[in-house]
Structures are given as C-alpha cells and as structure tokens.
Amino acid sequence: MNHRKTSAVPGARESERPDAAEEPTLSTAVRVWKVSRISSKSAPHQIRWKVAGKVHHATFATSALAESRRSELWRAMRKGEAFDVETGVPESELRAAAEKAKANTRPDPSWWDFAREYMGVRWRTAAAKTREGLADSLATAALGMMGESPGAPELEDVRRAVRWAVVPNHKDEEPPQELEKTCAWLSAHALPLSALGEPRVVRDVHYRLSFRLDDKPAAADTYRRRRRGFNTAMEYAIQEGYLDANPLAGVKRPASPGSDRVDRRVLVNETQGRQLLIAVSYVGSVHRNRGRRLVAFFGCILYAAMRPAEVVGLRFADCHLPETGWGTLTLRETRPISGKRWTDSGERHDRRGLKSREPGADRPVPIPPVLVAMLRAHLKEFGTAKDGRLFPNERGDLLGTSSYWRVWQEARPLALPPDKVDSPLARKPYHLRATCITNWLRAGLPVAEVARRAGNSPEVIHRRYAGVIDDSEEENNKKIEKTMGWG
C-alpha cells in the first residue's frame, strides 16, 4: 500500500505549513463501487469508495449526477492518481482547492491604488518621457476599469485624475479642486485587479488602449506605447502576486489602416525643402528674428536627420564646421520636453542621453556643406547660449516645442502653394527627418549606415521606409522594359 504526506499548500516551505499533523495523507489504494439507491427523498443515489481502507460516500439527487461523480473518481484512480485518505478526494482536486484558497487570500488592490503603487516603484529609475508615457497608459486603462457604478465621471476627467494621482509627489496632497470629485469616485469605485480575469473587462481595457476618446482608432505608435506601458505594469502585478498572467497576452489589435510606415506624401523634394527654410527666415522678422534664429535648427533636421530634442541639446563643442567641405555633428544628449510634473529637476525639459543608446554614448553624423554653411552663419549672427547650446529661445533659455512649432506653422503657407498647405506635405517638422533618411536610402547608403546616422535600428529603417525607398514608377517601368527587351 502506497501512503505519503503532502503539503496542503503546494510549494509551501516548512515555516509556512500550519502543522505536519494537518498535512493530508495520500494513497493510491483506492476502490470505487457502483452507484446504489438509499432511502432518501432528496438524494436517493449514493456512491461509495474506499481509500486506504477508509470508506467515503456521497449522495446525489439524480442518478446522472451520481454517475458523473463516479466517473471522475474512476478516471483519477485509473490514471494512478493518489487520493486523500481523510477526505477521499483525488490529489488534483485537493491542490486545486488549495490554489483557490490561496487566490482568495492574495492582495487585490483597485486599479486606482495599483496605478499609484506601480508608478511609485518605477519613478526613480524612469526618464521623464517614460514616466509620462506610463502615466498615459495607466490613465487610459483606467477608463476600462471603471465598472458600472452610478455617478461615473467624464472620461477626460478620469484620465486627468489618474495622471495627477500617479505622480509620487502628489501622494499626500489634496487633488486640485476640479479633480476632487473624480479622484474620490475612482478611489471608491475603480475595479480591483482581479476584474481583469473577466473577458468583458479585458475587452474594455483593450478597447481603451486602441481607441481615442472620440472612438476613432488611436495612431499605431500611440497604441504600441500604451500597450507597452500596460504590459510592464502587468509584469509588476505578476511579480507582486496580484495576478498569475498578463490578461492581454495573446490579445491583438484588429487590423487597421494605421501604420508607422512613412507616408510618402509628407516628404519634400529639394526645392520644397529649400523654400520652407527660406520661409522660416521671414517668420516674425519684427519680433527679435523669431524665424531667422531657427533656420539652421530646421536645417539640422532636414540635412542631418536629427530629432528636434537632439537639436535642442546641440552645443558648439559638438560641432566640427570647416570653411569648406563636409563637417560633423557629434550628438551626445537630448533635451525632450516632458513638463515639470515628470522631471526630477522641476524643469519642463529633461536631460537625457541619446535615444536607444547606452548612457554616455555619442553618435557622429557627417553633415553636407550646405548645413555647415548654415550653422556657421547662425553662429556668426546669434552666437550661443551661456552653456554653449546653439538654439536657445529669445531669452536664452531652452527652446520649447511650442516655439518652433508656431514658426513652422507660419512658414508653411509662405512656402507652399495653396493646394499644398492643407496637404500632409511637411505638416510636422519631424517630416524633415523622414525626408533626410529617405534621401540617404535613395542615394544608395547601406541600411546599417543610415540607421547609425539616424540613431535607429536597421529593423526600424526597413519597416518604416520600405514603401518610399524606391517609389519611382517611371524608373521601375524602364527597368522592366530593359529586362523584357522592349527598350
């Protein structure tokens, strides 16, 4: 006869077990008898079985229920599964009951409390932009974790309330007056993490990550960022024992026209790019040369594929600008704007290393003579900020996103024909970077070299620029004619 002891809680250490005497004794010496009838009006059908000499029984209202239970015991016995001598149940059922009891005792914070806890853990090691992105993910998921309690606040108020509440410095502060009711409602009614075990809640959360508040699909980059932030929060929830698995694992976004591939309609040709930079120089000419001081700024994006935050952080010491020929910009840091709430310094701009690079790494970028001349002219006319930066604002401080955006929006109507002003053509300054990378690829530079200069991975370059590397229909037609012998 095979008897053994097992812990009531699988995997528990000795110090966690209540008492060795309470541990069940298991045995494979099992015998199950046929269903029999007994004198009972409510449960006349009985099954009996024996485990290590101890007889157990159970009664049922119908013969079908009795036969079903007998089949379960019989299958467990035939598989060689051990049974608990005291209760008579198979070991698998014993362990399932123990896991259920364990799950019922695990912490189950509300989404409101969990979001604040998680951001408190991530805050110290995350960059300002990462903090802001995580806050947006948590706030967006909160829209799907509201449940159906009455008096629910407006969705935009919920997003604002969560984004405010997850900042660790706000932990002991009273919320702003306009968010008091929303914060109080979320604190009382936000669903617990365990609700993510319900398919309906999972669908709601995924919908909120995938769509904007106006129910239009979110941009592909926005969805990926939100989903990535949610996934890292779920990793933390699993580590802390709140959940067993990521509820969105395997859930995919429905196919949509959204893509992070570069739209060829945003790209400018050589003439359009030159006209746009000339137009920038005419913006705000009576207001301290608001546009003239940004011509070279946009030139760095158009001719060196720099990100705007990299241009903001560019210093004179990073520039090699010979009188003739090509020069070099050695990029070392970025100054992304995140808002005072998210930075450690309390300033609107964060100070970071290069994107997707190890701390302290730099990225030398060769620049053509046209940009060299542009930067030399800029330095001659405007000099640098006190800390050596090439592009401060009019007061000598860090250049804000809104400043160069306003100049760009005023320059487009000056440079483009009326039918192009409302088109996607160069709608954003960032589209100049896409133009530069496309030109490098069309010039025949290896993808790896383009990726190095642009500060991307080759995989990203392949994915984003596959549709614009060779889009000349006329050239393609000539290649076909030559191959077919028609030319």
Buried (B, 14 or more C-beta within 10 A) or exposed (E): EEEEEBBBBEEBEEEEEEEEEEBBBBBBBBEBEEBEEEEEEEBBBBBBBBBBEBEBEBBBEEEEBBBEBBEBBBEBBEEEBBBBBBBBBBBEBBBEEBBEEBEEEEEBBBBBBBBBBBBEBBBEEBBBBBBBBBBBBBBBBBBBBBBEEEEBBEBEBBBBBBBBBBBBEBEEEEBEEEBEBBBEBBBEBBBBBBBBBEEEBBEBBBEBBBBEBEEEBBBBEBBBBBBEBBEBBBEBBEEBEBBEEBBBEEBEBEEEEBEEEBBEEBBBEEEBBBBBBEBBBEBBEEEEBBBBBBBBBBBBBBBBBBBBBBBBBBBBEBBEBEEEEEBBBBBBBBBBBBBEBBBEEEBBBBBBBBBEBEEEEEBEBEBEBEBBBBBBEBBEEBEBBEEEBBBBBEEEEBBBBEBBEBBBEBBBEBBBEEEBEEEEBBBBBEBBBBBBBBBBBBEEBEBEEBBBBBBBBBEBBBBBBEEBBEEEEEEEEEEEEEEEEEE
